Amino acid sequence: MCNSDVDTISVPGLRGGEDQGRLFSSPFLPPGDGFLGIDWHGLTLEHFYVLFTDPSLGFGRAVVNSVFYASVSSVLTTLCAAMGGYALAKFAFRANRPLTVLVLASLIIPGPLLLASGYQLIYRFGLLDSFMGLILPGIAPAFGVFLFRQALLHTVPLELIEAARIDGCGEIRCFFTIVLPLVRPMLGAFLLITFMGAWNNFIQPQIILQTPEKFPLAVAIAQLKGLYGADYGLLMVGTVVSIAPSWVSFCSSNGILLPGSPQGLSKASTALLVPISCGILLQEKRRIPPDGHASPAYLPELKPLVVDHRSGPGALLTKVLTKLY
């Protein structure tokens, strides 16, 4: 091995080979004689320009492929998982319990163990080198089905569904207009999880897809590293671009995931705080009769705890603390 054959390493934000070695003496920014001891003139956005304008890289096409694959996969996966969980939670049929046990048993099977058999099945169906072969195998995960089963089992009352059926509401309309709005926080959380999983998926696209124009972003970033050299500037910029959509999707769904927001988990937080508060009040010694059973005379004291969910869980917590202390 000749010492003269040294790979050229390009680092984002630095100009010149002499300045590139100085990056490793600073954790984030190149040191220099500028303000705060940073070489501000060494920063550049050249790698962003090269990444999206160089036709040989095809990075823009990879971003479009990832957006399409992650969006379609997350929506279909969430919808199918919610339907499967709804069927196991609210429909009484003979195979309900065996199917639930089968779903639980499939959770212990590791995903990489199914790569070979899944590839053979996709090959026999003629779905290789297509997004359909990439989306269909994971459209109804066991984790999602069981997760929605547990959520619907304890969140949606069966009496509400039966009342809708008596009023003439069909099963499909009942599912989309009554059941799904009640588990909106679960929908948002699972949709975000599946979107990020599909966006960062690396192994399956490499196995199923064969055309470079169909590669998603994770595979395109890995191919920026050449056989004899690596442009670390492009690699780091590509990583930043791949992180941005996941961060944006999480921030845009804060109305569903974060407690206290008017359109998010305020209803769920209120629903959780009400039974907890009632349990605390009932267990207090001064409000429990000597025989240990709550008589109707003690129940009216809990009525002031019921507040409108639009006021948020803060108002409910205030009433609970006022009632206790």
Residue pairs with C-beta under 8 A, 6 or more apart in sequence:
7 228
7 229
7 230
8 17
8 229
9 20
9 229
9 230
9 232
10 20
10 47
10 231
10 232
10 233
10 234
11 20
11 23
11 232
11 233
11 236
12 44
12 47
12 232
12 233
12 234
12 236
12 237
13 23
13 29
13 30
13 42
13 43
13 44
13 233
14 20
14 22
14 23
14 30
14 42
14 43
14 44
15 42
15 44
19 30
19 39
19 42
22 30
22 31
22 39
23 30
25 31
26 38
29 38
29 39
29 43
30 38
30 39
30 42
30 43
31 37
31 38
31 39
32 38
32 39
32 40
32 41
32 42
33 39
34 40
34 41
46 233
47 233
47 234
47 236
47 237
48 237
50 57
50 234
51 57
51 59
51 234
51 237
51 238
51 241
52 59
52 60
57 220
57 224
57 234
58 212
58 213
58 220
59 220
59 238
59 241
61 213
62 215
62 216
62 217
62 219
62 220
63 217
63 241
65 214
65 215
65 216
65 217
66 199
66 216
66 217
66 218
66 242
66 245
67 245
68 131
69 131
69 134
69 135
69 198
69 201
69 205
69 216
70 195
70 198
70 199
70 216
70 245
71 195
72 131
72 135
73 134
73 135
73 138
73 139
73 194
73 195
73 198
74 191
74 194
74 195
74 198
75 191
76 135
76 139
77 138
77 139
77 140
77 141
77 144
77 194
78 144
78 187
78 190
78 191
78 194
80 139
80 140
80 144
81 140
81 141
81 144
81 145
81 147
81 148
81 190
82 144
82 148
82 180
82 183
82 187
83 175
84 140
84 144
84 145
84 148
84 149
85 144
85 145
85 146
85 147
85 148
85 149
85 150
85 151
85 152
86 148
86 149
86 152
86 175
86 179
88 96
88 99
88 100
88 103
88 145
88 149
89 148
89 149
89 150
89 152
89 153
89 156
90 152
90 153
90 156
90 158
90 161
90 179
100 146
100 149
103 142
103 145
103 146
103 149
104 142
104 146
106 142
107 142
107 143
107 146
112 203
115 203
115 204
115 207
118 137
119 207
119 208
121 137
122 128
122 133
122 137
122 208
125 133
127 133
127 136
127 208
128 208
128 210
129 208
129 209
129 210
129 211
129 214
130 208
130 209
131 214
133 208
134 204
134 205
134 208
134 209
137 204
144 190
144 194
147 186
147 190
148 183
148 186
148 190
151 183
151 186
152 179
152 183
155 182
155 183
155 186
156 178
156 179
156 182
156 183
160 178
161 174
161 178
161 179
164 174
164 178
165 174
169 177
169 178
180 187
184 256
185 256
185 257
185 264
185 265
185 268
187 256
188 253
188 256
188 257
189 256
189 257
191 253
192 249
192 250
192 253
192 257
195 246
195 249
196 246
196 249
199 216
199 217
199 218
199 242
199 245
199 246
200 218
200 242
200 246
201 216
201 218
202 218
202 219
202 222
205 215
205 216
205 218
205 219
206 219
209 215
209 216
209 219
212 223
215 223
217 238
217 241
217 242
218 242
220 238
221 235
221 238
221 239
221 242
224 230
224 231
224 234
224 235
224 238
225 231
225 235
250 257
254 261
254 264
255 261
255 262
255 263
255 264
256 263
256 264
256 265
257 264
257 265
258 264
258 265
259 265
259 266
259 268
259 269
259 313
260 266
260 269
260 312
260 313
260 314
262 310
262 312
266 309
266 310
266 312
266 313
267 309
269 312
269 313
270 307
270 309
270 312
270 313
270 316
273 313
273 316
273 317
273 320
274 305
274 306
274 316
277 305
277 316
277 320
277 323
278 302
278 305
280 320
280 324
281 287
281 301
281 302
281 305
281 320
281 323
281 324
282 288
282 294
282 298
282 302
284 324
287 298
287 301
288 294
288 298
289 295
289 298
301 323
304 319
304 323
305 316
305 319
305 320
305 323
307 315
307 316
307 319
